[in-house]
Amino acid sequence: MQNPPIDPDVADSAPDDPVLTIYDEQHLVTYWRLLDAAVEGADWKEVARIVLRIDPDREPARARNEFDTHLARANWMADHGYRHLLRGGLAQ
């Protein structure tokens, strides 16, 4: 696995596959930033603006979906997905 980009483009929804995806590998920094924000109790709208780069005032439904799916995937990574990373990332 190569180093993930610092600020990759974010899709409208995060993957929900039961395995590590290329998208996951590319968005590790995004996931960790979301987890940090959750621990800090940050407002989801502020996180959407800063981390996901979407304006929740202009696109509330899209922003909320993007935030919810990416935070769910970040939690999956923290609970399960990290095992795939320890094994070297994506299956070859």
JONOR-V376984 format. One record per pair of residues at least 12 apart in sequence whose ideal C-beta (glycine too) atoms are under 10 Angstrom apart, sorted by the first residue. I is the first residue (numbers start at 0). J is the second residue. D is the distance in whole Angstrom. If there is no record, write none. Layout:
i	j	d
I	J	D
I	J	D
//
This chain:
i	j	d
0	19	9
0	24	6
0	27	9
0	83	10
0	84	7
0	87	7
0	88	4
0	89	7
1	24	8
1	25	9
1	88	9
2	24	10
2	27	9
2	28	9
3	23	9
3	24	6
3	25	6
3	26	7
3	27	4
3	28	5
3	29	8
3	30	9
3	31	9
4	24	10
4	25	6
4	26	8
4	27	9
4	28	7
4	29	9
5	28	6
5	29	9
5	32	10
6	28	7
6	29	8
6	32	10
6	50	9
6	52	8
7	22	9
7	25	5
7	26	6
7	27	9
7	28	8
7	29	7
8	25	9
8	26	9
8	29	10
8	52	8
9	22	10
9	25	10
9	26	7
9	29	6
9	47	10
9	50	8
9	51	5
9	52	7
9	53	8
9	65	7
9	66	10
9	69	7
10	22	7
10	26	9
10	51	10
10	65	8
10	68	9
10	69	9
11	51	10
11	53	9
11	58	10
11	61	6
11	62	10
11	64	7
11	65	6
11	68	8
11	69	10
12	61	10
12	64	6
12	65	7
12	67	9
12	68	4
12	69	8
12	71	10
12	72	9
13	26	7
13	29	9
13	30	8
13	33	10
13	64	10
13	65	8
13	66	10
13	67	9
13	68	4
13	69	4
13	70	8
13	71	7
13	72	4
13	73	8
13	75	9
13	76	10
14	26	9
14	68	9
14	69	10
14	72	6
14	75	9
15	68	7
15	71	8
15	72	7
15	75	8
16	72	9
16	75	9
16	80	10
17	75	9
17	79	8
17	80	9
18	79	10
18	80	8
18	83	7
18	89	8
18	90	7
19	75	10
19	76	8
19	79	9
19	80	5
19	81	9
19	82	9
19	83	4
19	84	7
19	86	9
19	88	7
19	89	6
19	90	8
20	72	9
20	80	9
20	83	9
20	89	8
21	88	9
21	89	7
22	72	9
23	72	7
23	73	10
23	75	9
23	76	6
23	80	6
23	83	8
23	84	9
23	88	9
23	89	9
24	80	10
24	83	9
24	84	8
24	88	6
24	89	7
26	69	8
26	72	8
26	73	9
26	76	9
27	73	9
27	76	7
27	80	9
27	81	10
27	84	8
28	50	9
29	50	6
29	51	7
29	52	10
29	69	7
29	72	9
29	73	8
30	50	10
30	69	7
30	70	9
30	72	7
30	73	4
30	74	9
30	75	9
30	76	5
30	77	8
30	80	9
31	50	10
31	73	7
31	76	9
31	77	9
32	46	8
32	49	8
32	50	5
32	51	9
32	69	10
32	73	9
33	46	7
33	47	10
33	50	6
33	51	8
33	66	8
33	69	6
33	70	5
33	71	10
33	72	9
33	73	4
33	74	9
33	76	10
34	70	8
34	73	5
34	74	7
34	76	8
34	77	6
35	50	9
35	73	10
36	49	8
36	50	7
36	66	10
36	70	9
36	73	10
37	70	6
37	73	8
37	74	8
42	55	10
43	55	8
43	62	8
43	63	7
43	66	5
43	67	8
43	70	8
44	56	8
44	59	9
44	62	7
44	63	9
44	66	8
46	62	10
46	66	6
46	69	9
46	70	8
47	59	10
47	61	9
47	62	5
47	63	8
47	65	7
47	66	5
47	67	10
47	69	9
48	62	8
50	65	10
50	66	9
50	69	8
50	70	10
51	65	5
51	66	6
51	69	7
51	70	10
52	65	10
53	65	6
53	66	8
//
